[in-house]
Amino acid sequence: MMTMLLVVGLLLIGLGALIGSSWTVQALEGRFRHHAAERRRLNEEWSAVRAYRAQQRRCVDCEDELDLYRRPALVTGALDDD
């Protein structure tokens, strides 16, 4: 009789875990959809930012599109000694 109670108890615990997990997933489903929509929106915004940065990556002085940084201008005059 004790083993029967143990088996029934384990079955009830397993059934409760299954029902609880399915209810949790249903309760969080709206939040998951919201996060997915926000992730898609952020990806679109960042792709626009990346595209703009890719267009602006030309060195003004050297006109080399592979140079990601602008070279500083060299000073070629005499410096004032005050």
ChimeraX commands (.cxc) that place a marker at each C-alpha (Angstrom):
marker #1 position 0.00,0.00,0.00 radius 0.5
marker #1 position 2.89,2.33,0.78 radius 0.5
marker #1 position 4.41,1.84,-2.68 radius 0.5
marker #1 position 1.08,2.66,-4.29 radius 0.5
marker #1 position 0.91,5.92,-2.36 radius 0.5
marker #1 position 4.48,6.72,-3.34 radius 0.5
marker #1 position 3.77,6.06,-7.04 radius 0.5
marker #1 position 0.58,8.14,-6.94 radius 0.5
marker #1 position 2.45,10.93,-5.16 radius 0.5
marker #1 position 5.22,10.94,-7.75 radius 0.5
marker #1 position 2.66,10.97,-10.58 radius 0.5
marker #1 position 0.87,13.91,-9.00 radius 0.5
marker #1 position 4.14,15.80,-8.57 radius 0.5
marker #1 position 5.09,15.12,-12.21 radius 0.5
marker #1 position 1.65,16.17,-13.43 radius 0.5
marker #1 position 1.85,19.33,-11.35 radius 0.5
marker #1 position 5.28,20.15,-12.78 radius 0.5
marker #1 position 4.02,19.69,-16.35 radius 0.5
marker #1 position 0.93,21.84,-15.79 radius 0.5
marker #1 position 2.95,24.47,-13.97 radius 0.5
marker #1 position 5.55,24.70,-16.71 radius 0.5
marker #1 position 2.93,24.98,-19.46 radius 0.5
marker #1 position 1.10,27.74,-17.55 radius 0.5
marker #1 position 4.37,29.56,-16.99 radius 0.5
marker #1 position 5.21,29.44,-20.69 radius 0.5
marker #1 position 1.74,30.72,-21.57 radius 0.5
marker #1 position 2.01,33.51,-19.02 radius 0.5
marker #1 position 5.43,34.60,-20.33 radius 0.5
marker #1 position 4.55,34.23,-24.01 radius 0.5
marker #1 position 3.46,37.87,-24.32 radius 0.5
marker #1 position 6.70,39.04,-22.76 radius 0.5
marker #1 position 8.68,36.82,-25.14 radius 0.5
marker #1 position 6.85,38.31,-28.13 radius 0.5
marker #1 position 7.51,41.83,-26.84 radius 0.5
marker #1 position 11.21,41.09,-26.42 radius 0.5
marker #1 position 11.42,39.57,-29.90 radius 0.5
marker #1 position 9.73,42.62,-31.46 radius 0.5
marker #1 position 12.08,44.93,-29.57 radius 0.5
marker #1 position 15.09,42.87,-30.71 radius 0.5
marker #1 position 13.94,43.12,-34.35 radius 0.5
marker #1 position 13.45,46.88,-34.04 radius 0.5
marker #1 position 16.90,47.34,-32.48 radius 0.5
marker #1 position 18.50,45.18,-35.18 radius 0.5
marker #1 position 16.93,47.35,-37.88 radius 0.5
marker #1 position 18.11,50.54,-36.18 radius 0.5
marker #1 position 21.62,49.22,-35.72 radius 0.5
marker #1 position 21.81,48.04,-39.33 radius 0.5
marker #1 position 20.99,51.61,-40.39 radius 0.5
marker #1 position 23.70,52.94,-38.07 radius 0.5
marker #1 position 26.22,50.42,-39.42 radius 0.5
marker #1 position 25.35,51.32,-43.01 radius 0.5
marker #1 position 25.85,55.03,-42.28 radius 0.5
marker #1 position 29.19,54.35,-40.58 radius 0.5
marker #1 position 30.32,52.23,-43.51 radius 0.5
marker #1 position 29.65,55.16,-45.85 radius 0.5
marker #1 position 31.59,57.57,-43.63 radius 0.5
marker #1 position 34.74,55.43,-43.32 radius 0.5
marker #1 position 36.76,57.29,-45.91 radius 0.5
marker #1 position 39.91,59.14,-44.92 radius 0.5
marker #1 position 39.63,62.74,-46.06 radius 0.5
marker #1 position 43.39,63.23,-46.44 radius 0.5
marker #1 position 44.34,59.95,-48.04 radius 0.5
marker #1 position 41.08,59.04,-49.83 radius 0.5
marker #1 position 41.60,55.44,-48.81 radius 0.5
marker #1 position 38.33,53.69,-48.01 radius 0.5
marker #1 position 40.12,50.99,-46.04 radius 0.5
marker #1 position 41.55,53.47,-43.53 radius 0.5
marker #1 position 39.05,53.59,-40.70 radius 0.5
marker #1 position 40.61,56.57,-38.93 radius 0.5
marker #1 position 41.31,60.05,-40.15 radius 0.5
marker #1 position 44.94,61.03,-40.07 radius 0.5
marker #1 position 45.70,64.21,-38.13 radius 0.5
marker #1 position 47.00,67.16,-40.11 radius 0.5
marker #1 position 50.73,67.79,-39.81 radius 0.5
marker #1 position 51.89,71.25,-38.75 radius 0.5
marker #1 position 54.61,72.43,-41.12 radius 0.5
marker #1 position 55.26,75.96,-39.87 radius 0.5
marker #1 position 57.56,77.43,-37.26 radius 0.5
marker #1 position 56.20,77.31,-33.76 radius 0.5
marker #1 position 55.89,80.55,-31.75 radius 0.5
marker #1 position 58.23,80.67,-28.77 radius 0.5
marker #1 position 56.60,83.01,-26.27 radius 0.5
marker link #1:1,2 radius 0.2
marker link #1:2,3 radius 0.2
marker link #1:3,4 radius 0.2
marker link #1:4,5 radius 0.2
marker link #1:5,6 radius 0.2
marker link #1:6,7 radius 0.2
marker link #1:7,8 radius 0.2
marker link #1:8,9 radius 0.2
marker link #1:9,10 radius 0.2
marker link #1:10,11 radius 0.2
marker link #1:11,12 radius 0.2
marker link #1:12,13 radius 0.2
marker link #1:13,14 radius 0.2
marker link #1:14,15 radius 0.2
marker link #1:15,16 radius 0.2
marker link #1:16,17 radius 0.2
marker link #1:17,18 radius 0.2
marker link #1:18,19 radius 0.2
marker link #1:19,20 radius 0.2
marker link #1:20,21 radius 0.2
marker link #1:21,22 radius 0.2
marker link #1:22,23 radius 0.2
marker link #1:23,24 radius 0.2
marker link #1:24,25 radius 0.2
marker link #1:25,26 radius 0.2
marker link #1:26,27 radius 0.2
marker link #1:27,28 radius 0.2
marker link #1:28,29 radius 0.2
marker link #1:29,30 radius 0.2
marker link #1:30,31 radius 0.2
marker link #1:31,32 radius 0.2
marker link #1:32,33 radius 0.2
marker link #1:33,34 radius 0.2
marker link #1:34,35 radius 0.2
marker link #1:35,36 radius 0.2
marker link #1:36,37 radius 0.2
marker link #1:37,38 radius 0.2
marker link #1:38,39 radius 0.2
marker link #1:39,40 radius 0.2
marker link #1:40,41 radius 0.2
marker link #1:41,42 radius 0.2
marker link #1:42,43 radius 0.2
marker link #1:43,44 radius 0.2
marker link #1:44,45 radius 0.2
marker link #1:45,46 radius 0.2
marker link #1:46,47 radius 0.2
marker link #1:47,48 radius 0.2
marker link #1:48,49 radius 0.2
marker link #1:49,50 radius 0.2
marker link #1:50,51 radius 0.2
marker link #1:51,52 radius 0.2
marker link #1:52,53 radius 0.2
marker link #1:53,54 radius 0.2
marker link #1:54,55 radius 0.2
marker link #1:55,56 radius 0.2
marker link #1:56,57 radius 0.2
marker link #1:57,58 radius 0.2
marker link #1:58,59 radius 0.2
marker link #1:59,60 radius 0.2
marker link #1:60,61 radius 0.2
marker link #1:61,62 radius 0.2
marker link #1:62,63 radius 0.2
marker link #1:63,64 radius 0.2
marker link #1:64,65 radius 0.2
marker link #1:65,66 radius 0.2
marker link #1:66,67 radius 0.2
marker link #1:67,68 radius 0.2
marker link #1:68,69 radius 0.2
marker link #1:69,70 radius 0.2
marker link #1:70,71 radius 0.2
marker link #1:71,72 radius 0.2
marker link #1:72,73 radius 0.2
marker link #1:73,74 radius 0.2
marker link #1:74,75 radius 0.2
marker link #1:75,76 radius 0.2
marker link #1:76,77 radius 0.2
marker link #1:77,78 radius 0.2
marker link #1:78,79 radius 0.2
marker link #1:79,80 radius 0.2
marker link #1:80,81 radius 0.2
marker link #1:81,82 radius 0.2
view
